[in-house]
Amino acid sequence: MSRLDRLARPVKPSGQRHFIIRDPAGVLIDVITPIPPNEEFVGQFAEDALPS
């Protein structure tokens, strides 16, 4: 596992992994990667409301 992978942990059970960094000018950069949502999050929705 790379250092970047260790830092970019899933923070949203809805299926997004964020890596946030501040550049030298103070601007926040948020890189978002879609990942599968966790089962607890998916369990809140009716089966027909989920993408196939």
PQR file of N, CA, C, O and H, with PARSE charges and radii, in Angstrom:
ATOM      1  N   MET A   1       0.863  -1.177   0.000 -0.4000 1.5000
ATOM      2  CA  MET A   1       0.000   0.000   0.000 -0.0000 2.0000
ATOM      3  C   MET A   1       0.907   1.237   0.000  0.5500 1.7000
ATOM      4  O   MET A   1       1.834   1.342   0.803 -0.5500 1.4000
ATOM      5  N   SER A   2       0.624   2.163  -0.908 -0.4000 1.5000
ATOM      6  CA  SER A   2       1.440   3.370  -0.979 -0.0000 2.0000
ATOM      7  C   SER A   2       1.081   4.344   0.139  0.5500 1.7000
ATOM      8  O   SER A   2       0.035   4.218   0.776 -0.5500 1.4000
ATOM      9  H   SER A   2      -0.129   2.078  -1.561  0.4000 1.0000
ATOM     10  N   ARG A   3       1.951   5.304   0.366 -0.4000 1.5000
ATOM     11  CA  ARG A   3       1.688   6.329   1.384 -0.0000 2.0000
ATOM     12  C   ARG A   3       0.412   7.089   1.061  0.5500 1.7000
ATOM     13  O   ARG A   3      -0.376   7.397   1.956 -0.5500 1.4000
ATOM     14  H   ARG A   3       2.800   5.406  -0.151  0.4000 1.0000
ATOM     15  N   LEU A   4       0.207   7.394  -0.223 -0.4000 1.5000
ATOM     16  CA  LEU A   4      -1.003   8.109  -0.634 -0.0000 2.0000
ATOM     17  C   LEU A   4      -2.251   7.275  -0.341  0.5500 1.7000
ATOM     18  O   LEU A   4      -3.255   7.814   0.126 -0.5500 1.4000
ATOM     19  H   LEU A   4       0.847   7.143  -0.949  0.4000 1.0000
ATOM     20  N   ASP A   5      -2.201   5.969  -0.610 -0.4000 1.5000
ATOM     21  CA  ASP A   5      -3.344   5.106  -0.308 -0.0000 2.0000
ATOM     22  C   ASP A   5      -3.646   5.080   1.181  0.5500 1.7000
ATOM     23  O   ASP A   5      -4.811   5.042   1.577 -0.5500 1.4000
ATOM     24  H   ASP A   5      -1.386   5.532  -0.990  0.4000 1.0000
ATOM     25  N   ARG A   6      -2.612   5.098   2.008 -0.4000 1.5000
ATOM     26  CA  ARG A   6      -2.839   5.105   3.459 -0.0000 2.0000
ATOM     27  C   ARG A   6      -3.475   6.415   3.905  0.5500 1.7000
ATOM     28  O   ARG A   6      -4.272   6.427   4.843 -0.5500 1.4000
ATOM     29  H   ARG A   6      -1.665   5.128   1.686  0.4000 1.0000
ATOM     30  N   LEU A   7      -3.133   7.511   3.249 -0.4000 1.5000
ATOM     31  CA  LEU A   7      -3.684   8.810   3.622 -0.0000 2.0000
ATOM     32  C   LEU A   7      -5.104   9.007   3.089  0.5500 1.7000
ATOM     33  O   LEU A   7      -5.901   9.715   3.704 -0.5500 1.4000
ATOM     34  H   LEU A   7      -2.485   7.501   2.487  0.4000 1.0000
ATOM     35  N   ALA A   8      -5.422   8.399   1.969 -0.4000 1.5000
ATOM     36  CA  ALA A   8      -6.721   8.592   1.318 -0.0000 2.0000
ATOM     37  C   ALA A   8      -7.688   7.509   1.795  0.5500 1.7000
ATOM     38  O   ALA A   8      -7.999   6.577   1.054 -0.5500 1.4000
ATOM     39  H   ALA A   8      -4.774   7.824   1.469  0.4000 1.0000
ATOM     40  N   ARG A   9      -8.136   7.633   2.975 -0.4000 1.5000
ATOM     41  CA  ARG A   9      -9.046   6.653   3.573 -0.0000 2.0000
ATOM     42  C   ARG A   9     -10.493   6.995   3.211  0.5500 1.7000
ATOM     43  O   ARG A   9     -10.827   8.167   3.037 -0.5500 1.4000
ATOM     44  H   ARG A   9      -7.882   8.390   3.577  0.4000 1.0000
ATOM     45  N   PRO A  10     -11.361   5.969   3.096 -0.5600 1.5000
ATOM     46  CA  PRO A  10     -12.773   6.280   2.867  0.2800 2.0000
ATOM     47  C   PRO A  10     -13.329   7.037   4.071  0.5500 1.7000
ATOM     48  O   PRO A  10     -13.206   6.572   5.205 -0.5500 1.4000
ATOM     49  N   VAL A  11     -13.922   8.166   3.842 -0.4000 1.5000
ATOM     50  CA  VAL A  11     -14.473   8.943   4.935 -0.0000 2.0000
ATOM     51  C   VAL A  11     -15.980   9.065   4.831  0.5500 1.7000
ATOM     52  O   VAL A  11     -16.630   9.556   5.754 -0.5500 1.4000
ATOM     53  H   VAL A  11     -14.022   8.544   2.921  0.4000 1.0000
ATOM     54  N   LYS A  12     -16.532   8.631   3.735 -0.4000 1.5000
ATOM     55  CA  LYS A  12     -17.977   8.699   3.567 -0.0000 2.0000
ATOM     56  C   LYS A  12     -18.502   7.298   3.250  0.5500 1.7000
ATOM     57  O   LYS A  12     -18.076   6.685   2.271 -0.5500 1.4000
ATOM     58  H   LYS A  12     -16.004   8.233   2.985  0.4000 1.0000
ATOM     59  N   PRO A  13     -19.410   6.795   4.060 -0.5600 1.5000
ATOM     60  CA  PRO A  13     -19.949   5.461   3.785  0.2800 2.0000
ATOM     61  C   PRO A  13     -20.770   5.431   2.498  0.5500 1.7000
ATOM     62  O   PRO A  13     -21.117   4.356   2.008 -0.5500 1.4000
ATOM     63  N   SER A  14     -21.081   6.609   1.949 -0.4000 1.5000
ATOM     64  CA  SER A  14     -21.904   6.681   0.743 -0.0000 2.0000
ATOM     65  C   SER A  14     -21.133   6.325  -0.517  0.5500 1.7000
ATOM     66  O   SER A  14     -21.734   6.251  -1.589 -0.5500 1.4000
ATOM     67  H   SER A  14     -20.799   7.482   2.347  0.4000 1.0000
ATOM     68  N   GLY A  15     -19.846   6.104  -0.433 -0.4000 1.5000
ATOM     69  CA  GLY A  15     -19.087   5.662  -1.592 -0.0000 2.0000
ATOM     70  C   GLY A  15     -18.177   6.719  -2.184  0.5500 1.7000
ATOM     71  O   GLY A  15     -18.115   6.874  -3.404 -0.5500 1.4000
ATOM     72  H   GLY A  15     -19.358   6.164   0.437  0.4000 1.0000
ATOM     73  N   GLN A  16     -17.478   7.441  -1.341 -0.4000 1.5000
ATOM     74  CA  GLN A  16     -16.497   8.404  -1.816 -0.0000 2.0000
ATOM     75  C   GLN A  16     -15.252   8.321  -0.951  0.5500 1.7000
ATOM     76  O   GLN A  16     -15.337   8.216   0.272 -0.5500 1.4000
ATOM     77  H   GLN A  16     -17.528   7.315  -0.350  0.4000 1.0000
ATOM     78  N   ARG A  17     -14.105   8.371  -1.596 -0.4000 1.5000
ATOM     79  CA  ARG A  17     -12.830   8.460  -0.883 -0.0000 2.0000
ATOM     80  C   ARG A  17     -12.272   9.840  -1.189  0.5500 1.7000
ATOM     81  O   ARG A  17     -12.179  10.242  -2.349 -0.5500 1.4000
ATOM     82  H   ARG A  17     -14.036   8.457  -2.590  0.4000 1.0000
ATOM     83  N   HIS A  18     -11.901  10.559  -0.138 -0.4000 1.5000
ATOM     84  CA  HIS A  18     -11.386  11.919  -0.285 -0.0000 2.0000
ATOM     85  C   HIS A  18      -9.924  11.980   0.100  0.5500 1.7000
ATOM     86  O   HIS A  18      -9.481  11.328   1.046 -0.5500 1.4000
ATOM     87  H   HIS A  18     -11.977  10.233   0.804  0.4000 1.0000
ATOM     88  N   PHE A  19      -9.188  12.774  -0.649 -0.4000 1.5000
ATOM     89  CA  PHE A  19      -7.834  13.150  -0.266 -0.0000 2.0000
ATOM     90  C   PHE A  19      -7.805  14.669  -0.345  0.5500 1.7000
ATOM     91  O   PHE A  19      -7.954  15.238  -1.427 -0.5500 1.4000
ATOM     92  H   PHE A  19      -9.548  13.304  -1.418  0.4000 1.0000
ATOM     93  N   ILE A  20      -7.617  15.323   0.780 -0.4000 1.5000
ATOM     94  CA  ILE A  20      -7.664  16.781   0.833 -0.0000 2.0000
ATOM     95  C   ILE A  20      -6.293  17.290   1.231  0.5500 1.7000
ATOM     96  O   ILE A  20      -5.686  16.818   2.193 -0.5500 1.4000
ATOM     97  H   ILE A  20      -7.496  14.861   1.659  0.4000 1.0000
ATOM     98  N   ILE A  21      -5.822  18.257   0.473 -0.4000 1.5000
ATOM     99  CA  ILE A  21      -4.510  18.850   0.753 -0.0000 2.0000
ATOM    100  C   ILE A  21      -4.619  20.358   0.558  0.5500 1.7000
ATOM    101  O   ILE A  21      -5.435  20.836  -0.230 -0.5500 1.4000
ATOM    102  H   ILE A  21      -6.315  18.641  -0.308  0.4000 1.0000
ATOM    103  N   ARG A  22      -3.799  21.088   1.274 -0.4000 1.5000
ATOM    104  CA  ARG A  22      -3.762  22.553   1.137 -0.0000 2.0000
ATOM    105  C   ARG A  22      -2.488  22.923   0.375  0.5500 1.7000
ATOM    106  O   ARG A  22      -1.393  22.498   0.745 -0.5500 1.4000
ATOM    107  H   ARG A  22      -3.136  20.700   1.914  0.4000 1.0000
ATOM    108  N   ASP A  23      -2.635  23.712  -0.686 -0.4000 1.5000
ATOM    109  CA  ASP A  23      -1.456  24.129  -1.446 -0.0000 2.0000
ATOM    110  C   ASP A  23      -0.745  25.275  -0.716  0.5500 1.7000
ATOM    111  O   ASP A  23      -1.280  25.811   0.254 -0.5500 1.4000
ATOM    112  H   ASP A  23      -3.524  24.057  -0.987  0.4000 1.0000
ATOM    113  N   PRO A  24       0.436  25.649  -1.166 -0.5600 1.5000
ATOM    114  CA  PRO A  24       1.193  26.696  -0.464  0.2800 2.0000
ATOM    115  C   PRO A  24       0.459  28.036  -0.349  0.5500 1.7000
ATOM    116  O   PRO A  24       0.737  28.815   0.563 -0.5500 1.4000
ATOM    117  N   ALA A  25      -0.470  28.307  -1.260 -0.4000 1.5000
ATOM    118  CA  ALA A  25      -1.236  29.562  -1.205 -0.0000 2.0000
ATOM    119  C   ALA A  25      -2.430  29.452  -0.268  0.5500 1.7000
ATOM    120  O   ALA A  25      -3.143  30.434  -0.061 -0.5500 1.4000
ATOM    121  H   ALA A  25      -0.697  27.673  -2.000  0.4000 1.0000
ATOM    122  N   GLY A  26      -2.657  28.270   0.303 -0.4000 1.5000
ATOM    123  CA  GLY A  26      -3.765  28.091   1.238 -0.0000 2.0000
ATOM    124  C   GLY A  26      -5.039  27.556   0.618  0.5500 1.7000
ATOM    125  O   GLY A  26      -6.051  27.423   1.307 -0.5500 1.4000
ATOM    126  H   GLY A  26      -2.077  27.473   0.135  0.4000 1.0000
ATOM    127  N   VAL A  27      -5.010  27.240  -0.687 -0.4000 1.5000
ATOM    128  CA  VAL A  27      -6.189  26.707  -1.370 -0.0000 2.0000
ATOM    129  C   VAL A  27      -6.318  25.220  -1.047  0.5500 1.7000
ATOM    130  O   VAL A  27      -5.349  24.469  -1.161 -0.5500 1.4000
ATOM    131  H   VAL A  27      -4.188  27.348  -1.246  0.4000 1.0000
ATOM    132  N   LEU A  28      -7.530  24.795  -0.640 -0.4000 1.5000
ATOM    133  CA  LEU A  28      -7.769  23.378  -0.383 -0.0000 2.0000
ATOM    134  C   LEU A  28      -8.092  22.665  -1.691  0.5500 1.7000
ATOM    135  O   LEU A  28      -8.896  23.145  -2.491 -0.5500 1.4000
ATOM    136  H   LEU A  28      -8.316  25.405  -0.547  0.4000 1.0000
ATOM    137  N   ILE A  29      -7.460  21.521  -1.896 -0.4000 1.5000
ATOM    138  CA  ILE A  29      -7.713  20.699  -3.070 -0.0000 2.0000
ATOM    139  C   ILE A  29      -8.299  19.393  -2.565  0.5500 1.7000
ATOM    140  O   ILE A  29      -7.681  18.699  -1.758 -0.5500 1.4000
ATOM    141  H   ILE A  29      -6.807  21.132  -1.246  0.4000 1.0000
ATOM    142  N   ASP A  30      -9.493  19.059  -3.041 -0.4000 1.5000
ATOM    143  CA  ASP A  30     -10.210  17.860  -2.610 -0.0000 2.0000
ATOM    144  C   ASP A  30     -10.321  16.914  -3.796  0.5500 1.7000
ATOM    145  O   ASP A  30     -11.071  17.179  -4.735 -0.5500 1.4000
ATOM    146  H   ASP A  30      -9.995  19.623  -3.697  0.4000 1.0000
ATOM    147  N   VAL A  31      -9.584  15.822  -3.760 -0.4000 1.5000
ATOM    148  CA  VAL A  31      -9.624  14.813  -4.814 -0.0000 2.0000
ATOM    149  C   VAL A  31     -10.590  13.723  -4.347  0.5500 1.7000
ATOM    150  O   VAL A  31     -10.402  13.136  -3.282 -0.5500 1.4000
ATOM    151  H   VAL A  31      -8.974  15.607  -2.997  0.4000 1.0000
ATOM    152  N   ILE A  32     -11.625  13.455  -5.150 -0.4000 1.5000
ATOM    153  CA  ILE A  32     -12.657  12.488  -4.775 -0.0000 2.0000
ATOM    154  C   ILE A  32     -12.621  11.321  -5.749  0.5500 1.7000
ATOM    155  O   ILE A  32     -12.608  11.508  -6.965 -0.5500 1.4000
ATOM    156  H   ILE A  32     -11.778  13.931  -6.015  0.4000 1.0000
ATOM    157  N   THR A  33     -12.604  10.112  -5.195 -0.4000 1.5000
ATOM    158  CA  THR A  33     -12.656   8.889  -5.988 -0.0000 2.0000
ATOM    159  C   THR A  33     -13.906   8.112  -5.592  0.5500 1.7000
ATOM    160  O   THR A  33     -14.088   7.807  -4.414 -0.5500 1.4000
ATOM    161  H   THR A  33     -12.614   9.959  -4.207  0.4000 1.0000
ATOM    162  N   PRO A  34     -14.774   7.785  -6.556 -0.5600 1.5000
ATOM    163  CA  PRO A  34     -15.939   6.962  -6.218  0.2800 2.0000
ATOM    164  C   PRO A  34     -15.507   5.543  -5.834  0.5500 1.7000
ATOM    165  O   PRO A  34     -14.668   4.938  -6.501 -0.5500 1.4000
ATOM    166  N   ILE A  35     -16.084   5.031  -4.763 -0.4000 1.5000
ATOM    167  CA  ILE A  35     -15.859   3.652  -4.321 -0.0000 2.0000
ATOM    168  C   ILE A  35     -17.222   3.061  -3.976  0.5500 1.7000
ATOM    169  O   ILE A  35     -18.175   3.813  -3.773 -0.5500 1.4000
ATOM    170  H   ILE A  35     -16.765   5.523  -4.221  0.4000 1.0000
ATOM    171  N   PRO A  36     -17.340   1.751  -3.905 -0.5600 1.5000
ATOM    172  CA  PRO A  36     -18.633   1.168  -3.535  0.2800 2.0000
ATOM    173  C   PRO A  36     -19.041   1.599  -2.127  0.5500 1.7000
ATOM    174  O   PRO A  36     -18.207   1.625  -1.222 -0.5500 1.4000
ATOM    175  N   PRO A  37     -20.323   1.938  -1.935 -0.5600 1.5000
ATOM    176  CA  PRO A  37     -20.784   2.302  -0.589  0.2800 2.0000
ATOM    177  C   PRO A  37     -20.767   1.080   0.327  0.5500 1.7000
ATOM    178  O   PRO A  37     -20.841  -0.060  -0.129 -0.5500 1.4000
ATOM    179  N   ASN A  38     -20.668   1.349   1.638 -0.4000 1.5000
ATOM    180  CA  ASN A  38     -20.658   0.215   2.564 -0.0000 2.0000
ATOM    181  C   ASN A  38     -22.075  -0.342   2.738  0.5500 1.7000
ATOM    182  O   ASN A  38     -23.061   0.318   2.409 -0.5500 1.4000
ATOM    183  H   ASN A  38     -20.608   2.275   2.009  0.4000 1.0000
ATOM    184  N   GLU A  39     -22.153  -1.553   3.254 -0.4000 1.5000
ATOM    185  CA  GLU A  39     -23.437  -2.251   3.366 -0.0000 2.0000
ATOM    186  C   GLU A  39     -24.417  -1.538   4.287  0.5500 1.7000
ATOM    187  O   GLU A  39     -25.620  -1.539   4.028 -0.5500 1.4000
ATOM    188  H   GLU A  39     -21.352  -2.089   3.522  0.4000 1.0000
ATOM    189  N   GLU A  40     -23.921  -0.934   5.352 -0.4000 1.5000
ATOM    190  CA  GLU A  40     -24.791  -0.215   6.284 -0.0000 2.0000
ATOM    191  C   GLU A  40     -25.478   0.956   5.573  0.5500 1.7000
ATOM    192  O   GLU A  40     -26.670   1.189   5.769 -0.5500 1.4000
ATOM    193  H   GLU A  40     -22.944  -0.934   5.563  0.4000 1.0000
ATOM    194  N   PHE A  41     -24.735   1.680   4.759 -0.4000 1.5000
ATOM    195  CA  PHE A  41     -25.304   2.806   4.024 -0.0000 2.0000
ATOM    196  C   PHE A  41     -26.343   2.316   3.016  0.5500 1.7000
ATOM    197  O   PHE A  41     -27.437   2.873   2.925 -0.5500 1.4000
ATOM    198  H   PHE A  41     -23.766   1.491   4.600  0.4000 1.0000
ATOM    199  N   VAL A  42     -25.999   1.279   2.263 -0.4000 1.5000
ATOM    200  CA  VAL A  42     -26.906   0.734   1.244 -0.0000 2.0000
ATOM    201  C   VAL A  42     -28.185   0.202   1.892  0.5500 1.7000
ATOM    202  O   VAL A  42     -29.260   0.293   1.300 -0.5500 1.4000
ATOM    203  H   VAL A  42     -25.110   0.827   2.337  0.4000 1.0000
ATOM    204  N   GLY A  43     -28.076  -0.353   3.104 -0.4000 1.5000
ATOM    205  CA  GLY A  43     -29.227  -0.923   3.791 -0.0000 2.0000
ATOM    206  C   GLY A  43     -30.304   0.087   4.151  0.5500 1.7000
ATOM    207  O   GLY A  43     -31.411  -0.306   4.521 -0.5500 1.4000
ATOM    208  H   GLY A  43     -27.202  -0.426   3.585  0.4000 1.0000
ATOM    209  N   GLN A  44     -30.008   1.378   4.052 -0.4000 1.5000
ATOM    210  CA  GLN A  44     -30.989   2.420   4.374 -0.0000 2.0000
ATOM    211  C   GLN A  44     -31.965   2.681   3.234  0.5500 1.7000
ATOM    212  O   GLN A  44     -32.933   3.420   3.411 -0.5500 1.4000
ATOM    213  H   GLN A  44     -29.109   1.697   3.752  0.4000 1.0000
ATOM    214  N   PHE A  45     -31.729   2.092   2.077 -0.4000 1.5000
ATOM    215  CA  PHE A  45     -32.518   2.405   0.887 -0.0000 2.0000
ATOM    216  C   PHE A  45     -33.322   1.205   0.415  0.5500 1.7000
ATOM    217  O   PHE A  45     -32.925   0.058   0.619 -0.5500 1.4000
ATOM    218  H   PHE A  45     -30.942   1.492   1.933  0.4000 1.0000
ATOM    219  N   ALA A  46     -34.442   1.478  -0.210 -0.4000 1.5000
ATOM    220  CA  ALA A  46     -35.247   0.408  -0.805 -0.0000 2.0000
ATOM    221  C   ALA A  46     -34.454  -0.182  -1.966  0.5500 1.7000
ATOM    222  O   ALA A  46     -33.718   0.530  -2.648 -0.5500 1.4000
ATOM    223  H   ALA A  46     -34.764   2.410  -0.376  0.4000 1.0000
ATOM    224  N   GLU A  47     -34.604  -1.467  -2.182 -0.4000 1.5000
ATOM    225  CA  GLU A  47     -33.866  -2.169  -3.230 -0.0000 2.0000
ATOM    226  C   GLU A  47     -34.023  -1.522  -4.601  0.5500 1.7000
ATOM    227  O   GLU A  47     -33.066  -1.443  -5.371 -0.5500 1.4000
ATOM    228  H   GLU A  47     -35.202  -2.046  -1.628  0.4000 1.0000
ATOM    229  N   ASP A  48     -35.241  -1.056  -4.904 -0.4000 1.5000
ATOM    230  CA  ASP A  48     -35.466  -0.462  -6.233 -0.0000 2.0000
ATOM    231  C   ASP A  48     -34.922   0.964  -6.353  0.5500 1.7000
ATOM    232  O   ASP A  48     -34.956   1.541  -7.440 -0.5500 1.4000
ATOM    233  H   ASP A  48     -36.019  -1.120  -4.279  0.4000 1.0000
ATOM    234  N   ALA A  49     -34.420   1.542  -5.256 -0.4000 1.5000
ATOM    235  CA  ALA A  49     -33.847   2.888  -5.309 -0.0000 2.0000
ATOM    236  C   ALA A  49     -32.348   2.858  -5.594  0.5500 1.7000
ATOM    237  O   ALA A  49     -31.739   3.905  -5.811 -0.5500 1.4000
ATOM    238  H   ALA A  49     -34.392   1.073  -4.373  0.4000 1.0000
ATOM    239  N   LEU A  50     -31.755   1.679  -5.595 -0.4000 1.5000
ATOM    240  CA  LEU A  50     -30.314   1.558  -5.809 -0.0000 2.0000
ATOM    241  C   LEU A  50     -29.996   1.378  -7.288  0.5500 1.7000
ATOM    242  O   LEU A  50     -30.782   0.780  -8.023 -0.5500 1.4000
ATOM    243  H   LEU A  50     -32.250   0.828  -5.419  0.4000 1.0000
ATOM    244  N   PRO A  51     -28.849   1.892  -7.729 -0.5600 1.5000
ATOM    245  CA  PRO A  51     -28.462   1.671  -9.118  0.2800 2.0000
ATOM    246  C   PRO A  51     -28.162   0.193  -9.346  0.5500 1.7000
ATOM    247  O   PRO A  51     -27.722  -0.518  -8.442 -0.5500 1.4000
ATOM    248  N   SER A  52     -28.409  -0.241 -10.554 -0.4000 1.5000
ATOM    249  CA  SER A  52     -28.161  -1.672 -10.850 -0.0000 2.0000
ATOM    250  C   SER A  52     -26.785  -1.902 -11.416  0.5500 1.7000
ATOM    251  O   SER A  52     -26.423  -3.040 -11.716 -0.5500 1.4000
ATOM    252  H   SER A  52     -28.767   0.336 -11.288  0.4000 1.0000
TER
END
